[in-house]
Structures are given as C-alpha cells and as structure tokens.
Amino acid sequence: DMNSWFEKGSPCMVIHGIAGIGKSTLVANWLREHMTEVPHLSVCWYPCQPWDKAVGLAVSLLHRFGVDDKHDPYQLMETLPLTPGAEFDVDAWRRRLLAYLTDAQAIRERFVGEAGGPPPYWLIVLDDVHHVANDARDLLGALLDICKKAPLRLVFVSRTTLNVYDRRDVHTRELVEEMPLQGLSIDEISDWVENMDGSPPAPEDVLRLTGGHPLALELLEIYGQATHGDWLKFLDEEIIHHMPEEEHELLATLAVAESPVPWDKLASAVNWEGNPPERLLTYGLLLELEDGMWLHEALRERFLREVGSTSQKRKDSLK
C-alpha cells in the first residue's frame, strides 16, 4: 500500500485503474494522513488535462521547486522554448534540475524565509497522467531519473499502465511500484449490501452487474438498479469513448452473445490475433469464465443499445 511504499523509499508509485474506481481519492486520503506526520513536506498535486503540453508541466514543476525569474541559479528557465513549436531540451532541463535539487546551499537560500525552512523533500502527484503520457513521455522519464538521485518522490495516477519506462527493469531495481486498483471483492460487496435499505440483490448478483465498481454500487444504492442512466452515461463519457476501436468491437460483439463465448471463437469473429487483451481483463471489463469470455454486465447493456445492421453483423460473426 501507499504507507509501505513511502517507508521503503522507492522513488515512484504508479496507481492505475478504470475511471471512477477511486484512484485519486485513495491518494488524497493517504496524503491527508501523511501530511500530519510530515508537516513541512512540499506537495505538488498537478491534475493533468488532455490539452496539457510537456512545457506547461515543466514550468509548473519548476515553480513548485522554487525556480522562477528571480531565483534560477542553474538557468533552468533557459532550457524552455521561447516560441510555440520550438524544441524543448528535456535533457538539459533534467541535468540542471538535478544539479539544483541536490545543491543544499541553493535550496537553503531559496527557502530561508519560509516556515519550516527548506522542505525535507518534494512529493509530486501527477493526477490523470495518462492525458500527457505521450506528449510528455520524455519529461516523465526525466522526472523518474531525477528522483533516483534527488529528494523527490513521484506518484503517477493513471487509467492505464504507462509506457514511459521499462516495466521489468524498474521493478527489478525497485524504482517503481505499481498498484492496480480493481473493483470491490465479493466480501466487501457483502458488507456494503448488508447496510442497504429495502431488498437489495444478492452480493453475487451485484458483483456480476457492477464488476465491483464503487460508482455503480453507489448508483445501485440510490436507484435500486446497477445500470441506471447515470452509470451508462458515465461508461460512455469516461470509458467507451476512450476505448481503442478494436477493443470496442470485441466487447460489442461479445455483448450480442446470449452466453459466454470461447476465446478462439470470439477472436475469430473480430479478427483478433493473440491472447485476450490484458488491459480489459485487468480492469474487469472482460471476464474469463469457465465457459468462455464474458463482459461486465453494465457494459453489456450499454453495447446492446447499438442496434441495426452492425448489431446483426456481430451476431452473424459468432455463428
């Protein structure tokens, strides 16, 4: 968990999971507790947006580290492009920032007048970092390199695993820990259902309908059905619209089946090569049952709304 990661001293934690599963809430709750124990910890929580660029992120981080036009002993601002479209020298930014963060005298001078003095170290939380993972890939890699040698810790919160590092290498060297968040277990759902009013469904049915997704459970508690319109709208806006076309087609084809479909038959129907998509399995969107592949029940209801000739073609492909 977050506490063991922090105490162990590993430079970076990546928390990933489907939209709305509670990633940011987990980190925020942990931070609230942790900051009472380390009151002068300098935290930067940066919510990444789809339109963010590497340069904007770099500037925001420099300001958090106390670097600006008035205090810039290592000329970090000079590494930033002066005009739109100009190249950003990320390697120079990395080298100079590392030199600055490991210069105790420069840090003391910058924070001499502030309560608590220089922070013991910085903790950078990049929320929704998947939005910038492609555009700022080199910058994220530079940050990871810096935090191996400087008083800096990173928390990346993402809907997907990240491609900014070699996963096998960073795990072997204990540079990055990953925490995949999944839905609630059957025992946790049972505890939740026990406290619900009225006559809620059996925990097994709730797990089948919601995949243990906290938002779906909350909507079930409020409205009495796991596939309420708000949940379907959430699925559309946060999950399905961001899904690669081949994954969308795979799930939509599976949705028209009346029962689980063996993987070889499903793969053949959608011209999928290789194993079932690990990402969909990890998130609980695609389920591997004894009888074959199935999908999250709320997703199935959403895909079954796609009617007409396309839906018929999908049915025919499974025959």
Secondary structure as GFF3:
##gff-version 3
##sequence-region A 1 319
A	DSSP	alpha_helix	2	8	.	.	.	ID=ss1
A	DSSP	beta_strand	12	16	.	.	.	ID=ss2
A	DSSP	alpha_helix	23	37	.	.	.	ID=ss3
A	DSSP	beta_strand	42	47	.	.	.	ID=ss4
A	DSSP	alpha_helix	54	64	.	.	.	ID=ss5
A	DSSP	three_ten_helix	76	79	.	.	.	ID=ss6
A	DSSP	alpha_helix	90	101	.	.	.	ID=ss7
A	DSSP	alpha_helix	104	111	.	.	.	ID=ss8
A	DSSP	beta_strand	122	127	.	.	.	ID=ss9
A	DSSP	three_ten_helix	129	131	.	.	.	ID=ss10
A	DSSP	alpha_helix	137	146	.	.	.	ID=ss11
A	DSSP	beta_strand	152	158	.	.	.	ID=ss12
A	DSSP	alpha_helix	167	172	.	.	.	ID=ss13
A	DSSP	beta_strand	176	180	.	.	.	ID=ss14
A	DSSP	alpha_helix	186	194	.	.	.	ID=ss15
A	DSSP	alpha_helix	203	210	.	.	.	ID=ss16
A	DSSP	alpha_helix	214	223	.	.	.	ID=ss17
A	DSSP	alpha_helix	229	234	.	.	.	ID=ss18
A	DSSP	pi_helix	235	239	.	.	.	ID=ss19
A	DSSP	three_ten_helix	240	242	.	.	.	ID=ss20
A	DSSP	alpha_helix	245	255	.	.	.	ID=ss21
A	DSSP	alpha_helix	263	269	.	.	.	ID=ss22
A	DSSP	alpha_helix	278	283	.	.	.	ID=ss23
A	DSSP	beta_strand	286	289	.	.	.	ID=ss24
A	DSSP	beta_strand	292	295	.	.	.	ID=ss25
A	DSSP	alpha_helix	297	303	.	.	.	ID=ss26
A	DSSP	alpha_helix	309	317	.	.	.	ID=ss27
###
